[in-house]
């Protein structure tokens, strides 16, 4: 009986050893298969960049530009108990300002009449007593001489302007500058694509110009300090593009030969 038991134990040990060996062999075979598979994949990835591929990149550029023109928005306000007199006084002041500006070298072509309003004003604390009729004329002066802004304002305020509403600074050749910034954005996209792929023979497949906010004017309240143009500040002109690049397949290059 003991001999039978010992034989059975020995047999079980042999079977266990064989099972472990076969299992290890199976694991080893599976590992070898997996290793071969990943090697093939690695080879495929390495060569994929040398075959047909496409890449999408975004190019951006910004240029800060000093404004070179300005528009001055001013208004004339008159008050009279007689509405017609209020209007007449307002128009007389406006005509006088036009004459003085022309004498100062400002062409009428650079002056735009914006609006005219007239309305009654009452004292509601005194039984709605009529104070008079307000008349307001608003107009705009455009100039390319930023250094003359102070002189222009001096002329119009000395001759009846009651309010300088704002000064709007602009860039006269905005379209030209934007085209330059757009070219910079395209070059930025090209550099990105070449850096990512390591290739300089990429072909542009598609170009999309992206919408991006870029200020086209600067509004400022009038201040004596703005006589110094360097204190006005600069405007950022921006551009953004999305480009799709492709690379010719080596097979296409070979066939073309």
C-alpha contacts under 8 A as a table, 3 or more apart, distances in Angstrom:
res1	aa1	res2	aa2	distance
1	X	4	X	5.15
1	X	5	X	6.34
2	X	5	X	5.11
2	X	6	X	6.20
3	X	6	X	5.14
3	X	7	X	6.22
4	X	7	X	5.11
4	X	8	X	6.23
5	X	8	X	5.13
5	X	9	X	6.28
6	X	9	X	5.17
6	X	10	X	6.19
7	X	10	X	5.09
7	X	11	X	6.13
8	X	11	X	5.03
8	X	12	X	6.17
9	X	12	X	5.10
9	X	13	X	6.22
10	X	13	X	5.11
10	X	14	X	6.31
11	X	14	X	5.15
11	X	15	X	6.24
12	X	15	X	5.05
12	X	16	X	6.09
13	X	16	X	5.09
13	X	17	X	6.10
14	X	17	X	5.10
14	X	18	X	6.19
15	X	18	X	5.14
15	X	19	X	6.11
16	X	19	X	5.05
16	X	20	X	6.18
17	X	20	X	5.25
17	X	21	X	6.13
18	X	21	X	5.02
18	X	22	X	6.06
19	X	22	X	5.14
19	X	23	X	6.02
20	X	23	X	4.99
20	X	24	X	6.06
21	X	24	X	5.15
21	X	25	X	6.09
22	X	25	X	4.91
22	X	26	X	6.05
23	X	26	X	4.96
23	X	27	X	6.16
24	X	27	X	5.02
24	X	28	X	5.99
25	X	28	X	4.99
25	X	29	X	6.12
26	X	29	X	5.09
26	X	30	X	6.16
27	X	30	X	5.06
27	X	31	X	6.01
28	X	31	X	5.09
28	X	32	X	6.13
29	X	32	X	5.08
29	X	33	X	6.21
30	X	33	X	5.01
30	X	34	X	6.10
31	X	34	X	5.01
31	X	35	X	5.98
32	X	35	X	5.05
32	X	36	X	6.14
33	X	36	X	5.13
33	X	37	X	6.15
34	X	37	X	4.97
34	X	38	X	6.25
35	X	38	X	5.31
35	X	39	X	6.14
36	X	39	X	5.06
36	X	40	X	6.22
37	X	40	X	5.14
37	X	41	X	6.29
38	X	41	X	4.83
38	X	42	X	5.96
39	X	42	X	5.01
39	X	43	X	6.12
40	X	43	X	5.06
40	X	44	X	6.11
41	X	44	X	4.88
41	X	45	X	6.17
42	X	45	X	5.14
42	X	46	X	6.14
43	X	46	X	5.14
43	X	47	X	6.22
44	X	47	X	5.24
44	X	48	X	5.84
45	X	48	X	5.00
45	X	49	X	7.16
46	X	49	X	6.45
46	X	50	X	7.75
47	X	50	X	5.15
47	X	51	X	6.61
48	X	51	X	5.09
48	X	52	X	7.11
48	X	53	X	7.34
49	X	52	X	7.16
49	X	53	X	6.53
49	X	197	X	7.40
50	X	249	X	6.99
50	X	250	X	6.95
51	X	247	X	7.54
51	X	248	X	7.14
51	X	249	X	4.59
51	X	250	X	6.05
51	X	251	X	7.97
52	X	246	X	7.38
52	X	247	X	5.98
52	X	248	X	5.97
52	X	249	X	4.70
53	X	246	X	5.79
53	X	247	X	5.93
53	X	248	X	7.96
54	X	244	X	6.81
54	X	245	X	5.46
54	X	246	X	4.30
54	X	247	X	6.67
55	X	193	X	7.26
55	X	244	X	5.72
55	X	245	X	5.25
55	X	246	X	6.50
56	X	193	X	7.88
56	X	242	X	6.99
56	X	243	X	5.63
56	X	244	X	4.39
56	X	245	X	6.24
57	X	189	X	5.91
57	X	192	X	6.99
57	X	193	X	6.44
57	X	242	X	5.79
57	X	243	X	5.48
57	X	244	X	6.59
58	X	189	X	5.56
58	X	240	X	7.13
58	X	241	X	5.69
58	X	242	X	4.45
58	X	243	X	6.32
59	X	185	X	4.73
59	X	186	X	5.81
59	X	187	X	7.35
59	X	188	X	4.96
59	X	189	X	3.96
59	X	190	X	7.71
59	X	192	X	7.84
59	X	240	X	5.69
59	X	241	X	5.20
59	X	242	X	6.31
59	X	243	X	7.70
60	X	184	X	7.52
60	X	185	X	4.45
60	X	186	X	7.60
60	X	188	X	6.38
60	X	189	X	7.33
60	X	238	X	7.55
60	X	239	X	5.81
60	X	240	X	4.51
60	X	241	X	6.56
61	X	181	X	5.97
61	X	182	X	7.17
61	X	184	X	5.80
61	X	185	X	4.75
61	X	188	X	7.37
61	X	238	X	5.81
61	X	239	X	5.50
61	X	240	X	6.68
62	X	181	X	6.41
62	X	236	X	6.35
62	X	237	X	5.58
62	X	238	X	4.42
62	X	239	X	6.58
63	X	181	X	6.62
63	X	236	X	5.59
63	X	237	X	5.24
63	X	238	X	6.57
64	X	234	X	5.84
64	X	235	X	5.38
64	X	236	X	4.42
64	X	237	X	6.22
65	X	171	X	7.90
65	X	234	X	5.25
65	X	235	X	5.26
65	X	236	X	6.41
65	X	237	X	7.33
66	X	171	X	7.50
66	X	233	X	6.75
66	X	234	X	4.62
66	X	235	X	6.39
67	X	70	X	7.85
67	X	169	X	5.95
67	X	170	X	5.13
67	X	171	X	4.74
67	X	172	X	7.74
67	X	234	X	6.59
67	X	235	X	7.10
68	X	144	X	6.20
68	X	145	X	7.60
68	X	146	X	6.90
68	X	169	X	7.47
68	X	170	X	6.47
68	X	171	X	5.48
68	X	172	X	6.49
69	X	142	X	7.49
69	X	143	X	5.82
69	X	144	X	4.34
69	X	145	X	6.73
69	X	146	X	6.34
69	X	169	X	5.88
69	X	170	X	5.33
69	X	171	X	6.11
69	X	172	X	6.39
70	X	142	X	5.84
70	X	143	X	5.54
70	X	144	X	6.50
70	X	146	X	6.74
70	X	167	X	6.63
70	X	168	X	5.43
70	X	169	X	4.34
70	X	170	X	5.84
71	X	140	X	6.33
71	X	141	X	5.39
71	X	142	X	4.33
71	X	143	X	6.37
71	X	167	X	5.69
71	X	168	X	5.10
71	X	169	X	6.55
72	X	140	X	5.47
72	X	141	X	5.07
72	X	142	X	6.45
72	X	164	X	7.41
72	X	165	X	7.80
72	X	166	X	6.21
72	X	167	X	4.64
72	X	168	X	6.51
73	X	138	X	7.20
73	X	139	X	5.92
73	X	140	X	4.52
73	X	141	X	6.61
73	X	164	X	6.11
73	X	165	X	5.45
73	X	166	X	5.49
73	X	167	X	6.28
74	X	138	X	5.79
74	X	139	X	5.65
74	X	140	X	6.32
74	X	161	X	6.81
74	X	162	X	7.82
74	X	163	X	5.65
74	X	164	X	4.44
74	X	165	X	5.48
74	X	166	X	7.44
75	X	136	X	6.64
75	X	137	X	5.43
75	X	138	X	4.24
75	X	139	X	6.27
75	X	161	X	5.82
75	X	162	X	6.16
75	X	163	X	5.26
75	X	164	X	6.58
75	X	165	X	7.29
76	X	90	X	6.70
76	X	93	X	7.69
76	X	94	X	7.36
76	X	135	X	7.95
76	X	136	X	5.49
76	X	137	X	5.16
76	X	138	X	6.53
76	X	160	X	6.58
76	X	161	X	4.72
76	X	162	X	5.24
76	X	163	X	6.77
77	X	90	X	6.77
77	X	134	X	6.75
77	X	135	X	5.59
77	X	136	X	4.49
77	X	137	X	6.67
77	X	161	X	7.48
77	X	162	X	6.16
78	X	86	X	5.88
78	X	87	X	7.66
78	X	89	X	6.87
78	X	90	X	5.81
78	X	133	X	7.97
78	X	134	X	5.67
78	X	135	X	5.28
78	X	136	X	6.66
79	X	86	X	5.59
79	X	132	X	5.95
79	X	133	X	5.34
79	X	134	X	4.63
79	X	135	X	6.49
80	X	83	X	6.44
80	X	85	X	6.45
80	X	86	X	4.90
80	X	132	X	5.01
80	X	133	X	5.36
80	X	134	X	6.97
81	X	85	X	7.91
81	X	86	X	7.51
81	X	130	X	7.74
81	X	131	X	6.77
81	X	132	X	4.05
81	X	133	X	5.80
82	X	85	X	5.29
82	X	86	X	6.21
82	X	132	X	6.97
82	X	133	X	6.74
83	X	86	X	5.00
83	X	87	X	6.33
83	X	118	X	7.87
83	X	132	X	7.57
83	X	133	X	5.35
83	X	134	X	7.85
84	X	87	X	5.14
84	X	88	X	6.09
85	X	88	X	4.99
85	X	89	X	5.99
86	X	89	X	5.35
86	X	90	X	6.28
86	X	133	X	6.39
86	X	134	X	6.75
86	X	135	X	6.00
87	X	90	X	5.11
87	X	91	X	6.26
87	X	118	X	7.44
87	X	135	X	5.80
88	X	91	X	5.22
88	X	92	X	6.08
89	X	92	X	5.10
89	X	93	X	6.24
90	X	93	X	5.29
90	X	94	X	6.30
90	X	135	X	6.56
90	X	136	X	7.16
90	X	137	X	7.09
91	X	94	X	4.97
91	X	95	X	6.13
91	X	137	X	7.95
92	X	95	X	5.20
92	X	96	X	6.20
93	X	96	X	5.10
93	X	97	X	6.20
93	X	159	X	7.03
93	X	160	X	5.93
94	X	97	X	5.10
94	X	98	X	6.32
94	X	137	X	7.77
94	X	160	X	7.81
95	X	98	X	5.07
95	X	99	X	6.38
96	X	99	X	5.12
96	X	100	X	6.26
96	X	159	X	7.11
97	X	100	X	5.08
97	X	101	X	6.03
97	X	155	X	7.65
97	X	156	X	5.92
97	X	159	X	6.00
97	X	160	X	7.47
98	X	101	X	5.19
98	X	102	X	6.15
98	X	108	X	7.27
99	X	102	X	5.17
99	X	103	X	6.23
100	X	103	X	4.98
100	X	104	X	6.23
100	X	155	X	6.92
100	X	156	X	7.85
101	X	104	X	4.91
101	X	105	X	6.43
101	X	106	X	5.21
101	X	107	X	7.52
101	X	152	X	7.35
101	X	155	X	6.93
101	X	156	X	7.55
102	X	105	X	5.10
102	X	106	X	4.79
102	X	107	X	5.61
102	X	108	X	6.86
103	X	106	X	7.24
104	X	152	X	8.00
106	X	110	X	6.87
107	X	110	X	5.52
107	X	111	X	7.19
108	X	111	X	5.12
108	X	112	X	7.96
109	X	112	X	7.55
110	X	141	X	5.76
110	X	142	X	5.09
110	X	143	X	7.06
111	X	139	X	7.12
111	X	140	X	5.67
111	X	141	X	4.60
111	X	142	X	6.42
112	X	139	X	5.58
112	X	140	X	5.07
112	X	141	X	6.51
113	X	137	X	7.96
113	X	138	X	6.59
113	X	139	X	4.51
113	X	140	X	6.57
114	X	137	X	7.61
114	X	138	X	5.36
114	X	139	X	4.81
114	X	140	X	6.84
115	X	136	X	7.99
115	X	137	X	5.79
115	X	138	X	5.24
115	X	139	X	6.97
116	X	135	X	7.25
116	X	136	X	5.55
116	X	137	X	4.48
116	X	138	X	6.44
117	X	134	X	7.97
117	X	135	X	5.66
117	X	136	X	5.25
117	X	137	X	6.71
118	X	133	X	6.68
118	X	134	X	5.39
118	X	135	X	4.20
118	X	136	X	6.34
119	X	133	X	5.51
119	X	134	X	5.39
119	X	135	X	6.70
120	X	130	X	7.27
120	X	131	X	7.60
120	X	132	X	5.87
120	X	133	X	4.32
120	X	134	X	6.14
121	X	130	X	6.10
121	X	131	X	5.44
121	X	132	X	5.56
121	X	133	X	5.92
121	X	134	X	6.88
122	X	128	X	5.38
122	X	129	X	5.35
122	X	130	X	4.45
122	X	131	X	5.11
122	X	132	X	7.24
123	X	126	X	5.56
123	X	127	X	7.09
123	X	128	X	4.93
123	X	129	X	5.01
123	X	130	X	6.31
123	X	131	X	6.27
124	X	127	X	5.69
124	X	128	X	4.14
124	X	129	X	6.69
125	X	128	X	6.63
126	X	129	X	5.76
143	X	146	X	6.90
143	X	149	X	7.80
145	X	148	X	5.46
145	X	149	X	7.24
146	X	149	X	5.55
146	X	227	X	7.73
146	X	229	X	7.03
147	X	150	X	7.15
147	X	227	X	6.16
147	X	228	X	7.58
147	X	229	X	7.23
148	X	151	X	5.21
148	X	152	X	6.19
149	X	152	X	5.13
149	X	153	X	6.18
149	X	227	X	7.15
150	X	153	X	5.19
150	X	154	X	6.12
150	X	224	X	7.32
150	X	227	X	6.38
151	X	154	X	4.95
151	X	155	X	6.31
152	X	155	X	5.18
152	X	156	X	6.41
153	X	156	X	5.32
153	X	157	X	5.99
154	X	157	X	5.43
154	X	158	X	6.05
155	X	158	X	5.40
155	X	159	X	6.40
156	X	159	X	5.18
156	X	160	X	6.45
156	X	161	X	5.52
157	X	160	X	5.53
157	X	161	X	4.63
157	X	162	X	6.65
158	X	161	X	7.28
161	X	164	X	7.64
164	X	167	X	7.98
164	X	221	X	7.98
164	X	222	X	7.07
165	X	221	X	7.08
166	X	219	X	6.48
166	X	220	X	5.76
166	X	221	X	4.90
166	X	222	X	6.28
167	X	219	X	5.73
167	X	220	X	5.29
167	X	221	X	6.13
167	X	222	X	6.36
168	X	217	X	6.37
168	X	218	X	5.47
168	X	219	X	4.49
168	X	220	X	6.39
169	X	217	X	5.52
169	X	218	X	5.04
169	X	219	X	6.44
169	X	220	X	7.94
170	X	216	X	6.52
170	X	217	X	4.81
170	X	218	X	6.73
171	X	174	X	5.41
171	X	216	X	7.42
171	X	217	X	7.51
173	X	176	X	5.45
173	X	177	X	6.44
174	X	177	X	5.20
174	X	178	X	6.08
174	X	216	X	7.85
175	X	178	X	5.09
175	X	179	X	6.25
176	X	179	X	5.25
176	X	180	X	6.53
177	X	180	X	5.05
177	X	181	X	6.31
177	X	237	X	7.76
178	X	181	X	4.99
178	X	182	X	6.02
178	X	237	X	6.59
178	X	238	X	7.38
178	X	239	X	7.30
179	X	182	X	4.98
179	X	183	X	6.33
180	X	183	X	5.21
180	X	184	X	6.43
181	X	184	X	4.92
181	X	185	X	6.28
181	X	237	X	7.29
181	X	238	X	6.64
181	X	239	X	6.02
182	X	185	X	5.03
182	X	186	X	6.36
182	X	238	X	7.91
182	X	239	X	5.33
182	X	240	X	7.14
182	X	241	X	7.83
183	X	186	X	5.08
183	X	187	X	6.28
184	X	187	X	5.11
184	X	188	X	6.16
185	X	188	X	4.95
185	X	189	X	6.32
185	X	239	X	6.23
185	X	240	X	6.00
185	X	241	X	6.45
186	X	189	X	5.15
186	X	190	X	6.30
186	X	241	X	6.69
187	X	190	X	5.02
187	X	191	X	6.21
188	X	191	X	5.25
188	X	192	X	6.32
189	X	192	X	5.15
189	X	193	X	6.26
189	X	241	X	7.65
189	X	242	X	7.60
189	X	243	X	6.92
190	X	193	X	5.19
190	X	194	X	6.21
191	X	194	X	5.20
191	X	195	X	6.05
192	X	195	X	5.12
192	X	196	X	6.16
193	X	196	X	5.22
193	X	197	X	6.14
193	X	245	X	7.57
194	X	197	X	5.28
194	X	198	X	5.20
194	X	199	X	5.14
194	X	200	X	5.67
194	X	202	X	7.64
195	X	198	X	5.25
195	X	199	X	7.45
199	X	202	X	6.69
201	X	247	X	7.00
202	X	245	X	6.10
202	X	246	X	5.80
202	X	247	X	5.09
202	X	248	X	7.80
203	X	245	X	5.43
203	X	246	X	5.24
203	X	247	X	6.07
203	X	248	X	7.92
204	X	207	X	7.46
204	X	243	X	6.97
204	X	244	X	6.01
204	X	245	X	4.58
204	X	246	X	6.41
205	X	243	X	7.54
205	X	244	X	5.37
205	X	245	X	5.43
205	X	246	X	6.34
206	X	243	X	5.74
206	X	244	X	5.04
206	X	245	X	7.27
207	X	241	X	7.00
207	X	242	X	5.89
207	X	243	X	4.66
207	X	244	X	6.54
208	X	241	X	5.63
208	X	242	X	5.07
208	X	243	X	6.40
209	X	240	X	6.26
209	X	241	X	4.50
209	X	242	X	6.43
210	X	239	X	7.62
210	X	240	X	5.29
210	X	241	X	5.26
210	X	242	X	6.89
211	X	239	X	7.99
211	X	240	X	7.15
212	X	238	X	6.98
212	X	239	X	6.57
212	X	240	X	6.65
213	X	238	X	7.41
214	X	236	X	6.57
214	X	237	X	5.54
214	X	238	X	5.66
215	X	218	X	7.53
215	X	235	X	6.72
215	X	236	X	6.78
215	X	237	X	6.98
216	X	235	X	7.50
216	X	237	X	7.87
217	X	235	X	7.55
218	X	235	X	7.62
222	X	226	X	7.20
223	X	226	X	5.54
223	X	227	X	7.91
224	X	227	X	5.92
225	X	228	X	6.18
225	X	231	X	7.42
226	X	229	X	6.27
226	X	231	X	6.14
226	X	232	X	6.20
228	X	231	X	5.73
228	X	232	X	7.43
229	X	232	X	5.40
229	X	233	X	7.92
230	X	233	X	6.43
248	X	252	X	6.57
248	X	253	X	6.97
249	X	252	X	5.14
249	X	253	X	6.43
250	X	253	X	4.95
250	X	254	X	6.10
251	X	254	X	5.01
251	X	255	X	6.04
252	X	255	X	5.09
252	X	256	X	6.02
253	X	256	X	5.18
253	X	257	X	6.56
254	X	257	X	5.33
